[in-house]
Amino acid sequence: QVRLVESGGGLVQAGGSLRLNCVASGLYAVGWFRQAPGKEREFVAHISWSGISINIADSVKDRFTISRENATVFLQMNKMRPADTAIYYCAARSYGVGFSHTAYPYWGQGTQVTVSS
């Protein structure tokens, strides 16, 4: 059973920073996605199980970074904007990169991130 547990969400002012954590039950390729009310779930970042391969969405690549320490994956979010407000999910797959949420069979419960203006 693959388990993913996110933490680190909360309320932050525009321009501030948050770090999200995703603790997985093993070494997997992990993606971060976000979903705002009324919008589709969108890709944010991905890191391979080894940490060597990283992909970040163009919309956030100058502000967000992804990293990992063993089975824990971090999403560091800087210079945050109100448009970053969403529920953030981490997801896992055995290997390879996936840019669509349909590519990931395993999901965490999500963590709310709210950026105030």
N, C-alpha and C positions, 0 to 999 in steps of 0.2 A: 504494500500500500504506500503510495507516494503521498507525503504530507507536506504542505507549504503553509507557513504562518508568517503573515506580514505584521509589521509594527512600525511606529514612527510617524504616523500621520498626525494631523492636528490643524490648528489655526495659525496662520502666519501672515504678517503684513506684506504687502507688495514690496519687492526688493529683498526680502528675507530669504532664509535658507531652511531646508528640512532634509533629513536623511531618512529614507525608508529602508527597512531591513526585511529580508525574506529568508527565513530559516527553512531549509529543505531537509527531507529525511535521508538524502543521499546526494551524490554528485550528478547533477543534470544540467543540461542547457536550460537557462532561465531567461524568460522574457518579462519585462514590465509593460503593462498596458494600463490605460486609464479610460474611464467612461464618465462623461459629464451628463447631467440630466437631459434627456431628449436627444442624445447623440449616440453614435455608434462607438463601440469599444475600439480604441485606437492604439497602435503600437507606439511604444515610447523608447525602449532599449532592449538589447539582448546581449547576453554573454555566454560563451561556450562553457562546457563543463570544466575545461582546463583554464579558462580565463584568458586564453590567448586571442580568441576572436571576439570582437566587440562591434556592435552596430547600434547607432543612436539615430532616432528620427531627426530629420532636418529641422523640424520646428523647435527642437529643444537642444540641439547638439552644442550650441555655444553656451548653454547654461547647466545642463545635466550631465552627470557622468555615472557610469556603472562600473562596479568592481565586485570582487568576491574574495572571501577568505574561506576556503574549503567549501562547506555546504551552505554558507551564508552569503547572500548576495545583497549588495547595497546599491541604492539609487540616491545619489547626492544631487539635490536640486538647489540651485543658486539663482539669485536674481529673479525670484518668482513673481509671477503675474497673476492677476485675477483669472485670466483664461486658463491657468493651470489647475483651477478648482475642479476636482473630480474624485471619484473613487479610484484608487490605484490598486491594481491586482498584479501579483506575480504568478507566473505560470511556468510549467516545466515540460520538457520533452527529453527523450533519451539522448539525442545528439542532433547536430545541424541547427541552422538558423531558421527561424520562422517569423515572418512579418505580419501574418494574419493570426487572429485569435483562434481560428479553426485549426491551426497547426499544433496547438498545445492541448494535450489531453488532461493535464492536471492543473488545478487552480487553487489558489488560496482564497480566503474569505473576503479579502479586500480591506483597504484602510482609507478612510476619508481624509482628503487634503482640501483645505479651504484657504484661499488667499484673499485677504481683504484689501480693498483699495484705499 
